[in-house]
Amino acid sequence: MTGTPTQLFIGGAWTDAADGAVMPVDDPATGEILCHVADAGPKDARSAQDAALRAQEEWARTAPRARSEILRRAYEIILDRTDELARLMTSEMGKPLTEARGEAAYAAEFFRWFSEEAVRIDGGHGVLPDGRNRMLLSRRPVGPCLLITPWNFPLAMGTRKIGPAIAAGCTMVLKPAPQTPLSSLALAAILKEAGLPDGVLNVITTSRAGEVCEPLLRGGRIRKLSFTGSTQVGRLLLAQCADTVVRASMELGGNAPFIVLDDADLDAAVDGAMIAKMRNMGEACTAANRFFVHHSVAGEFARSLARRMEALVVGPGTRDGVDVGPLIDAVGRAKVEDLVSDAVARGARVLCGGRTPEGPGCFYPPTVLTDVSPDSRLMGTEIFGPVAAILTFDDEDEVVRRANDTPWGLVGYVFTEGLDRALRVSERLEVGMVGLNTGLVSNPAAPFGGVKQSGLGREGGTVGIEEFLEYQYIAMPTAR
């Protein structure tokens, strides 16, 4: 990829891995190697951590307005380079260019949002109830952070973590997913251009995540972990954080229910389903995973959804007119194939899709399944692909019980025309977010996160910066 950084970014400088290792970056649309990037090892991780530690004290003292202006400049650079960044994302993870441009705008907005939050970090003052002491409250950065991002939204997941860390005055080591390192390296170059001091952000691309991350979390110098990824990996990282009580926030897996009640506007429900299911080829933690449709409207909903899904154009994301790009890699596609085969073996009926196309690339067609058995494996795991599995229900209590019957609780979707019913069902769902008559919940101004095994803490919104700040309380005797 001409002009794209391929080295590690440590202490404000581009550098090769200490042992000279490199790793390939593949194009999922063709299976061909795009380029090679530096493959960091433990020594590189220590160097990145040391750079963050050296920069922390001075960065914490930097004026909030100065931190704000850096984020604002980075926001403007991203917008100016939307097309360039979109092509980079499409090349390394496959999403159509239209979606990639949308992600660039979404990613930029996190920098704008947190540029505004940087100057609103407040504290407090008061007299304690006994009247003998004043209380002074101040906020301070938690310290050097380890940020671990996934491959499905490679630019936006970076800005969603980097933005509040910069605003709060924290330094960082960022480890992006090995499938999509280029977007993170491009982001580092943008922040350097925007004036971010050396050492505040360090980026280590690696295929050796365990060797790189575990020593940092157990070493006692990293004070905060922000992770987006699977619940399984999240559990391992939490155990590693326990040794030195590293503060952790996590956005983990989901198993989103999409509920269509009998009084729903079916056109709106299908529109919402197309967004909730097909955004990013279904490779999103917020993707609708289990479609619960009232039996009285299930047939009409399924037929309409299948018509819309079948009309989508599948192909390389760089090609004009393509709606659905490839899945991230052969492993991801094989998982989707196995889940669909299992559902069909248990009696599911395929309305469209369901067969892997021949030829290069990790493509899988948009698929609609009906008569899905509740015992199917895709009911209990994230599909992470363009597959809509439809089940029916008879009453409200039943669907709420079934929707909540999962260890995850990130997001749910509810479609109904009744206001009381809409609020009642939404409030009964054990999730952190609800899309009420909409298939899109993500917004930088809203707190993003889940309950149960879908995570800890929130990203975005006015609370997003809280994850990177600590309180300090000072007691002062009152004058006598």
N, C-alpha and C positions, 0 to 999 in steps of 0.2 A: 504494500500500500504506500505509494509514493507520498512522501512528506509527513507520514504519520510516525510519531515516536515509537520505537520498539525496544527501548532500554528501560531499566528501572529509573525511578525518579526519587533520589535520596538527597536531602540537604540542599535542594534547589538545583542539583546537577543530574544530568543523564549519564547513567553508568551501566556497564555490563554486569551480569551476575559474577560474584567473586570466583566461582569455579568455571565460568565461561559457558554454563549450560543455557540452552535455548529450547523453546517449545513451539510447535506449529500452531497456527490459527487457521482453522478450516472454514471454507465457504459451504454452509449446509445445503445450498441449492445445487452444488455441483460435486461436492466431496473433495474438491481440489484445495491445496494449501495456498492461502492468501499470502502469508509471510511467516516469519519466525520472530518471536519476542524473547527477551531475557527471561530465564526461568530461575527465580530467586531461591536461595537456600537459607538455612538458619543464620549463616554469617551476615547475609544481606538483611535479614529481618532485624538482627541486632543493630546493624548500622542505621537502618531506618528508625528504629526505636530511639537510638542515641541522638539522632538528628532532631527528633520530636522533643526529646527531653531537653536538649540544649536550647531549643527555641521557646519552650513553654513559658518561662518566667517573663521574658520580654513581651511575648505575644499577649499574655494575660493582662499586661499593663497598657497595651495599646488602646487608644481611645475608641470607644464604641462607634463613633462616627467614622473613624478611619476603617474599621472592620466593615462597616456598612457600605462604604464607598467601594471597597474592593469587590464585595459581592455584587453591587450594582453594575460595576464595570464588566464583571464576568457574565452577568445576565445579558447585557447588551451585545457582548461578543458572541455568545451562543446564538442569539437571534440573528445576528449578521451572518453567521456561518451555518444556518439551519440546513441548507442543501448539502453542504459538505459533510456535516455530522450525520445527517440522515443516510447518506450513501455509505458512510463508514459503518453505522449500525446495521443496515441492511446486508452489507457484505459479510459481517461476522456472525449475525444471528438470524437473518433471513426475512424479517418482517417487511411487508411491502413499503415502498418509499413514502406513500401517503401516511401510513401509520408512523413511520420513523420521523417524518417531519412533525407530526403531532407530538411525539415523545420529546423531540428537541424543545418545542414550546413549553411542554409540561415541565421538563427538566429545568429550563431557564427560570420558570416561575418560582421554583423553590428558592433560587438565589435572590430573586426580587423580594419574595415574602420575608425571608430571614434577614435581608438587608434592612428591612423595616423593623423587625423584632430586635435587632442588635442594639438599637438606641432606646429600647423600652424595658431593659432589664432593671427591675426596681428592688427596693428593700423595704424597710419599715422602721418606725420609731414609736415607742409608747412607754407608759409607766406601768410597771407590773402591779398586780392586784394588791400586794402588801404595801404599796406606796413607798417602799424603801429603795427600789432600783428602777432605773430606766432600762429599756430594752432597745438595743440597736440591732437591726437585721440587715445583713448585706448578702449579695449573691456573688459567687465566685466560680470560675470554671472548674470542672471536676478534674481536669488534667489531661495528660496524653491519652488518646483514644485509639483503639483498634476498630476499624470499620471493615466489615466483610459484606460484599454485595453480590447479588445473583446475576445470572446471564440474561434473564428475560426482558428486563428494562435497563440495559447497561448504562445509559446516561442518566436517566431519572433517579435510579436507586443511588447513584453516586451523589447527585446534588441534594437528594433528600437527607442524606447523612452529613455530607460535608457542609452544607449551608448552615445548619444550626450549630455545628461544632465551631466554625469560623465566627459566627455571630456571638457565641458564648465566650470565646477566647481560648479554645482548646486547640492543641496541636494533634496531628493524626498520622497514623499509618493505615493506608487503604490497601486492602487485598481484594481485587476484583476476581470474578469467576474466570477460570482458565479458558473457557470457550469464548469469552468476549473481553479481552484485555484492552483492545484498541481504543474503545470509547473512553475508558478511564484514563489512559495515557494522554489522549487528546484533551480531556478535561484538566489534567494537571498542567499541560502546556498553556491552556487558556487562563488558568488562575495565576500562573507565573506572569503571563502577559498583563494581567489585571493588577499586578503589584503585590501579590501575596508574598510575604517574606520567606526566605529560604528556611526549610525545615518545618514549616507549619503543616504542610501537606507532603507526605512521602508515599509513593505508590510502588508496591512490590507485586509484580505479576509472577505467578508460580503454579506449577502442577503438583507441588509438594506441600499442600495446605497443612497437613498435620505437623510436619517437621517445622514449618514456619510459624504457625499460630500458637501451638501449645506452649512452647517456651516463653512466648511473650505474655500469655495469660497467667502462667504459673510463676513468672519471674518477679512479680510485685511492683513493677515500674509502670506498666500500663494500668490506668485507673478506670477505664470505661470500655466496654464492648458494645458495639451496635451491629447486629447481625440480621440479615434477611436471607432466609433459605428454608430448608426442610426442618420439620419438627425433630426428626431423628438426629440430624447434625446439631440442632439447637440444644438438645439434651446433653450431648457430649461437651459442647462448649460451656454450658452452665456448670458442669462438673469441674472443668478446668478452671473456671472463674472462682470456684469455691475456695481454693487453697489460699488465695490472697484477698478474698472478698472483693473481687472486681465488680463494679457496678455494671449491670447488663440490661439492655433493652433488645427485644427480639420480635421480629415479624416473621412468623413461621407458617406452616401449612394451613390450608383451608379445605373445606368440603361443603361449599356453598349450596344451600337449598334455594331453588327458584320456585316460588309458590304462586300458582294461578288459581284464584278463587272463582266461584261460579258466576260472580257478578262483574268479573274483570272485563275491561275493554280489550278484546282479543287482538285487535290490530296493534294497540299499544304494547300488549304483552309480547307479541312476536317481535316487534321492533326492539323491545328491551332485551329479549332473549338473544337476538342477533348480536347486540353489543356485549351483553354479559357472558356469552359463550364464545364469540368469535374474535373478540379483541385479542390481538397478539397470537392468533391461531389457537386460542384456548390455553396458551401457555402463560397463565396468570394465576396468582393465588386467589384473586377475586373472581375467577371464572365460575360461572354457574356449573355445578357438578351434578346435582340431583334435581331433576325437574319434577315437581309434584303438581299435577294438574287435575282439577276437579273432574270427576268422571263424566259430568254432563257436557263439558266443553273439550275434553281431552282429544277426541277424534279430529275436531276442526282445528284445534291448536296444532296438533302434530302434523296434519297435512299442510297447513300454511307454513309452518316452520320448515318442513322438508322442501317445499317449493323454493323458499328463499335460500336455504342452504345449498340446494342442488344447483342453483343459478350462479353461485360464486365461482370465480375463475381462479384456478390453482396454478401456480407457476413461480418462477424466480421473482423475488421482490423488486428487482430492478426493471422488470419488464412492464411496459404501460398496460393498464387495464387489469392487472393482477390484484385479486382480493385476498388471497390466502397464500402465504409463502411456505417454505419448508419448516418442519420441526427442527429443533436445535441440533440433533445428531441421531445416529442410528440407534443408540440406546433408547432415546426418548420415543422414537417411532415404534420400536419393538414393544415398548411398554403399552402404547396405545393399541397396537395390533393384538396383543395378548388379552387386554381388558375387553375389547370388542368380541374376540373369539370366545372368551369365557361367558360373556353375556348371551351370545347367540346360542351357545351350547346349553344354556339354562332356559332357553325358550324365547329370548328376545327376537323381535322382528325388525329387519333393516328396511327403513323407508327410503333412505338414500345413502350413498357412500358405502363404507364398510370394507372396501377392498384396496389394498396397497397398489399403487400404479407401478408399472415397470419403468426402468430407466434410472439415470443418476439422480442424486439428491434425496433428501429425507422428507419427501412429500407424503401427506396422508389426506384423503378427501374429507370434506365436511360430511358428517354422518349423523343421522337421526335414528334412534332405536326406540321402539315401543314395546309394550308387554314385558318390560324389564323386571326380572325377579329381584326382590329385595336382597336376596343372598348373593347376587352378582358381585364380583370383586370390585367393579368400578363404583359401587355404592359406598365402599369403605376406604377409598383412596383417591387422591387427586389424579384426575385423568391427564391433565396437562396436554390436551390435544383437542381437535375440533369435533368432539363427540358429545351429542346431547342425548341423555338417557332419560326417557319419560316414564314416570309411574303415575298411577291415579290414586285419588283418595275420595272419601265420602263426606267427611265433616271437619270442621275447624279444629276441634280438639285432637283428632287423629293426626292431621297434617303437622300441627305444632309438635306433637310428641315425636313423630318420625323425623321431622327436621332437626330436632334437638338431640336425636339419638346418635351422637357422634362425639368423639373426644375433641373435635375442633370447633372453633366458634369465631371465625374471622368476619364473614359477611353473609347476609341473606337478602333475598329479593322477594317482594310481596306485590302482587298486582290485584287490586280490587277498586271498585268505584265507591265503596262505602267508607266515609270518614271514620266513624267509630270503629268499624271493623279493621280498617287499615292500621289505626293506632293500637288497637287491642292485639292484633296478631304480631305487629312489629315489636311491641314491648314484651311479648312472651318469648320471642326468639332469643336464644342464648348465643348472641353474636355481638361483636364490637361495632358493627356498622350494618345499616339496612338501606337497601335501595327500594324506596317506596314508589312504585309506578315508574321506575327508571332502571336502566341496566348499567349505569355508571355511577360509582360512588367516590372515586379518587379525585381529590382536589387539594392543592397545597394549603389552602386555608382551613381545611378540616382535619381533625385528629384521626390518623389512620392507624388501626391496630385491632387486635382481637382479644378474646377471652379463652379460657380453658387452655388447651394445648396449641392455640394459635398465636401465643406470644405474650410478651411483657412490655408494658409501656406503650407510648404512642409516638408517631412521627407526623410532622406537619401541624398546622393550626397554631394557636397561641400556646399550646402546651408542648409543642415539639422541642422547643429550646430548653424546657425544664429538664429533659433527660441529660443535658450537658452542664447543668449548674448545681452547685451545692449551696446550702444556707450556712452562714456564720452568724451566731448570736453573741452579742457582747452585753454583759450586765454592768451598769454604772450606777453607783449610789446617787440618789437624788440629793440636791442641795438641802441643807438643814438650816 
